[in-house]
């Protein structure tokens, strides 16, 4: 099933809507902006994704207090699989290493260097473990909670900290719904966020 989040910006300024994930049962992870769209005042836009999991390895850089992960490799993954990071042909890379534990994705660092492994969805990294030592592993219990908020600006891969300007609100998609509509309005000097859900159907024409 495909999931959709539309953003209606009924304010008088430009906002970037960002979506990120947390894994409440896995500790010490950096959540990053995983989906984003920038909308001018009185405009609308949206994002969509499918629940297909990924593993990733990334470079981490910090500039002006903002940390950003830039994936150097992203591969599709199933839950319950094990991966290893190796150093081959002059670069760190991911290789599948068989089955692991149900509900988890485990990434073992066998590269003899520090590594930044992560998992994601729909081809984009969502959470990372920073600087894991060689010979150790990162275990991701994949039970994601989705969050949406408004940012002055945010890049894909940017670490979520205190940079959420309005929100965040939890995305729950209740009762089989697969579409959320976020509407931002102004109430005096305050911004108000409203989140509604509906079912979105896509029909293929023969």
Secondary structure, DSSP 8 states (H G I E B T S, - for coil): -EEEEEEEEESSS-EEEEEEEEETTS-S-EEB--EEEEE-TTEEEEEEEE--EEEEEEEEEEETTEEEEEEEEEEE--TTEEEEEEEETTEEEEEEEEE--TTEEEEEE-SSS-B-EEEEETTEEEEE--SB-TT-EEEEE--EEEEEEEES---TTBB-SS--SEEEEEE--GGG--EEEEEEEEETTEEEEEEEEE--------
